[in-house]
């Protein structure tokens, strides 16, 4: 025997049932379409449930507006330059204001003479 020869051989009948043994390996089996898509369907269902639950919680915890005007004011659709300029330091409304306080308010908010003329022309 030469120095470089290996004494390794294949057992008798090894290749006869190789195909049968390879088919028994779990990774070699065919995977159905549903098994491939199932994780994505589960992810989409979790997302849909989360959005639905979040919407339900927000609708239940958000205070409801008492009138349409309150809704507009709360959503900042009505432009307000300085909402606290309407009230004086005591928190009284414009009904308690003197004419000079009204003029001061109009100057503070940038009310122009043209706008004032339009109000009095109506």
C-alpha positions as CSV (number, residue, x, y, z in Angstrom):
1,X,0.0,0.0,0.0
2,X,1.3,3.4,-0.9
3,X,1.7,6.2,1.6
4,X,-0.9,8.5,-0.1
5,X,-3.7,6.0,-0.4
6,X,-6.8,6.5,1.8
7,X,-8.7,3.5,3.2
8,X,-12.1,5.2,3.0
9,X,-14.9,3.6,1.1
10,X,-18.7,3.8,0.7
11,X,-20.7,1.2,2.5
12,X,-22.5,-1.4,0.5
13,X,-26.0,-0.3,-0.7
14,X,-25.5,3.3,0.4
15,X,-26.7,4.9,-2.9
16,X,-29.5,2.4,-3.3
17,X,-31.8,4.0,-0.7
18,X,-30.3,7.6,-0.7
19,X,-33.3,9.2,-2.5
20,X,-35.7,7.7,0.1
21,X,-33.6,8.9,3.0
22,X,-33.2,12.4,1.5
23,X,-37.0,12.7,1.1
24,X,-37.4,12.1,4.9
25,X,-35.4,15.3,5.7
26,X,-37.9,18.0,6.9
27,X,-36.4,20.8,4.9
28,X,-36.7,19.0,1.6
29,X,-40.5,18.6,1.7
30,X,-42.6,20.9,-0.4
31,X,-44.3,23.8,1.3
32,X,-47.9,24.8,0.3
33,X,-48.8,28.3,-0.8
34,X,-50.9,28.8,2.4
35,X,-47.9,27.9,4.6
36,X,-45.8,30.6,2.8
37,X,-48.5,33.3,3.0
38,X,-49.8,32.5,6.6
39,X,-47.2,34.7,8.4
40,X,-48.1,37.7,6.2
41,X,-51.8,37.2,6.8
42,X,-51.2,37.0,10.5
43,X,-49.2,40.3,10.4
44,X,-51.9,42.0,8.4
45,X,-54.5,40.8,10.9
46,X,-52.5,42.1,13.9
47,X,-52.1,45.5,12.2
48,X,-55.9,45.7,11.4
49,X,-56.8,44.8,15.0
50,X,-54.3,47.3,16.4
51,X,-55.7,50.1,14.2
52,X,-59.3,49.2,15.1
53,X,-58.6,49.1,18.8
54,X,-56.7,52.4,18.6
55,X,-59.5,54.1,16.8
56,X,-62.0,52.8,19.3
57,X,-60.0,54.0,22.3
58,X,-59.4,57.4,20.7
59,X,-63.1,57.9,19.9
60,X,-64.0,56.9,23.5
61,X,-61.4,59.1,25.2
62,X,-61.6,62.3,23.0
63,X,-64.0,64.9,24.4
64,X,-66.9,65.5,22.1
65,X,-67.6,69.1,21.0
66,X,-70.9,70.6,22.3
67,X,-71.6,72.5,19.1
68,X,-70.3,72.9,15.6
69,X,-68.6,76.2,16.6
70,X,-66.8,74.4,19.5
71,X,-65.7,71.7,17.1
72,X,-64.2,74.3,14.7
73,X,-62.5,76.2,17.5
74,X,-61.1,73.0,18.9
75,X,-59.7,71.9,15.6
76,X,-58.1,75.4,15.1
77,X,-60.1,76.0,11.9
78,X,-61.1,79.5,13.1
79,X,-58.1,81.7,12.9
80,X,-57.4,83.4,16.2
81,X,-54.6,85.9,16.6
82,X,-54.6,86.2,20.4
83,X,-57.5,84.4,22.1
84,X,-56.7,86.0,25.5
85,X,-57.0,89.5,24.0
86,X,-60.8,89.0,23.9
87,X,-60.9,88.7,27.7
88,X,-59.4,91.2,30.1
89,X,-57.4,90.2,33.2
90,X,-60.6,89.4,35.2
91,X,-61.9,87.0,32.5
92,X,-64.9,89.2,31.6
93,X,-66.3,89.1,28.1
94,X,-66.4,91.9,25.5
95,X,-69.8,93.1,26.9
96,X,-68.0,94.6,29.9
97,X,-65.4,96.5,27.8
98,X,-65.3,100.2,27.3
99,X,-65.0,101.7,23.9
100,X,-61.3,102.5,24.4
101,X,-60.6,98.9,25.3
102,X,-62.4,97.8,22.1
103,X,-60.2,100.2,20.1
104,X,-57.1,98.8,21.8
105,X,-58.2,95.3,21.0
106,X,-58.8,96.1,17.3
107,X,-55.3,97.7,17.1
108,X,-53.7,94.7,18.8
109,X,-55.3,92.2,16.4
110,X,-54.5,94.2,13.3
111,X,-58.0,95.2,12.4
112,X,-57.8,97.7,9.5
113,X,-59.9,100.8,8.9
114,X,-61.2,99.2,5.6
115,X,-62.5,96.3,7.6
116,X,-64.1,98.6,10.1
117,X,-65.7,100.6,7.3
118,X,-67.1,97.3,5.9
119,X,-68.6,96.4,9.3
120,X,-70.4,99.8,9.6
121,X,-71.5,99.8,5.9
122,X,-73.5,96.6,6.5
